[in-house]
């Protein structure tokens, strides 16, 4: 066994005295706690201007109508890339990554740091999630993309088409979470960084042999270093049900192990131990142009003194996207995204809904996606809607037409519904690509239901006005929330930093596991 892909029985956390063989590795893997290590390392050397200047800064543009910032919490977009740029063919073979990659974001996380630094929530957005196609400008080596109403794309492809700005914009629009900064972990030093912290202990419930990722590891408590960490992170098809959703669960457990290794080493409180990480990782990070050295220091400070139970990992609930192997967000995401956007807890009824969604999670359904996905649309002006009278009230369609037009909506026409038996109003839409428009329209109405109808013209909504309609809702005023988001992991089947495979076996259970 290579000293860089160690498979020793777990003992105390150790620092490796050897330098790894590979100077360039797959950018895909990293993880949020490695990002924090990098941030802390760089913050130590605030006077080293050359080091700070070596970090690539990317201007974020073309974000459109952004969600409000409801609290003083910080939301950091953390992502990696599957680019093989800079890898030799020999390194590709050793790391089991193949010669090509699309430059897509194969790990997407929103790191939510509470205002008092007393809690951190890591929200995973599955890379196989279908999302609406938004306007994104072209950039260096990027084609950009034009909005395509009624069409969808995988969220991980947005980085390929429009760079960090496109991914940032898409995440904000589909979640309603205001992002403050990003850290792109397309860096070549993750193996070195893991070795620099002395590797991590992992809990392995059975022998694993995954030829795709190269992972070969024995059952039990094992100590692994950089290359084995990469293989463990990428293992997918030979475990559980072979999906990316199950891989995310295992990666969250791996990040919990990294967190405990950092705490055990006292790394965030011992700046002398960070010098090697600076050398290994500084040139491997991209951040937004608005991030300062002080912002990085503040991020690192958020993890210093954090207990395992104050760090939680949550995977956004999804359901199968009809007719594909991909997934889409569900109505259960709405209270989760709202809680993170507002830095508040979920209500009791929403917790029950989240548990119900969890129990059905992963089950195949021909009616998947029938809930209201929490997507934030760019503006009312982009929402096309046909208004139909479903109540029989004289001139009600024309009245609603005038009210919506006054708020900037694009009303394409009015008419009568097939019958006048509607009590609640109904919004009909064609596909999940229209859910941003659905939510924008729904926010204007009371007593309204949402129905997916493939016969509706993509890109145009149909609003059937019911007898309970008595005018549009008053515009809501957002306030500053200071309620903690603690407890979301329990509500949404996530984990805390204290979890291991012994406490969360679901990440390994499935037909593909030994």
Buried (B, 14 or more C-beta within 10 A) or exposed (E): EEBBBBBBEBEEBBEBEEEBBBBBBBBBBBBBBBBBBBBBBBBBBBEBEEBBEEBEEBEBBBBBBBBEBBBEBBBBBBBBBBBBEBBEEEBBEBBBBEEEBEBBBBBBBBBBBBBEBBBBBBBBBBBBBBBBBBBBBEBEEBEBBEBBBBBBBBBBBBBBBBBBBBBBBBBBBBBBBBBBBBBBBBBBBBBBBBBBBBBBBBBBBEEBEBEBBBBBBEEBBBBBBBBBBBBBBBBBBBBBBBBBBBBBBBBBBBBBBBBBBBBBBEBBEEEEBBEBBBBBBBEBBBBBEEBEBEBBBBBBBBBBEBEBEBBBBBBBBBBBBBEEEBBBBBBBBBBBBBBBBBBBBBEEEBBEBBBEBBEEBBEEEEEBBBBBBBBBBBEBEBBBBBBBBBBEBEEBBEBBBEBBBEBEBBBBEBEEBEEBEBEBBBBBBBBBBBBBBBBBBBBBBEEBBBEBEEEBBBBBBBBBBBBBBEEBEEEEEEEEBBEBBBBBBBBBBBBBBEBBBEEBEEBBBBEBBE
